[in-house]
Amino acid sequence: MIAKIKNNKALRVTMLYMVCGFLWILLSDELLFSFTKDPETLIKIENYKGWFFVASSGLLIYVLINKQLSKLSMANESLELAKTKYQTIFTQAADAIFEGNIKGDFIGANQAACNLSGYMEKELLEMNMVDLFSMQQLSTKPLLYDELNQGKSIISERDLRTKSGENIPVEMHSKKTYDNKYIAVVRNISSQREQQLKLKELVRERTSDLEHKNKQLERMNEVFVGREFRIKELREKIRELKKSEE
């Protein structure tokens, strides 16, 4: 889209220059003939006119090229600044960041990624994203390249297999960039998993305790109801005895 706009702008500038040049040649000749008919004078003026056209054209071309070069220089400076900022974030990020090509082969990894996986950077650059997960993990939670290619951002949880063989629960934020690279920001969520397990265990214990107390209340209620019923029966018998004595 941007390239199309630039091409259209270049075409407009070219056409404007051609039209101005054509009008200059046509109108200046008509104006010149209206002032003099002398051949020698016409030749001299034609030479001056040609030199003026060349000089003005050169100046115009210089201004246009200098303007475009200035814009290009500013764009390059902005790009270099953006690259520097990205590289700083990439290097110093606390979360592991993996960069992959269109095939999923690693083309970059920060220090946090090395610390998490246990591999050195040069080892990771010889690996593919699938090498960090077991076949069972990939069968139940496959890498969703199709959705990434559709421009979607994907957040998923899976177990990453380290160099030592340990499985670490991680949360992955994956995205495909404009230059056809895959970026995965991976965070160790072991502590969150432990907290979740502790919370589930606490809920289970509390639930079990409540169930136990409910059963105790039910038994006490049964005892209380049975006692009341026996007391009522005893009162009935006492009244019957009193009536029989009278």
Buried (B, 14 or more C-beta within 10 A) or exposed (E): EEEEEEEEEEEEEEEEBEEEEEEBEEEBBEEBEEEEEEEEEBEEBEEEBEEEBEEEBEEEEEEEEEEEEEEEEEEEEEEEEEEEEEEEEBEEBEBBBBBBEEEBBBEBBBBBBBEBBBBEEEBBBEBBBBBBBBEEBBEEBEBEBEEBEEEEEBEBEBBBBEEEEEEBBBBBBBBBEEEEBBBBBBBBBEEEBEEEEEEEEEEEEEEEEEEEEEEEEEEEEEEEEEEEEEEEEEEEEEEEEEEEEE
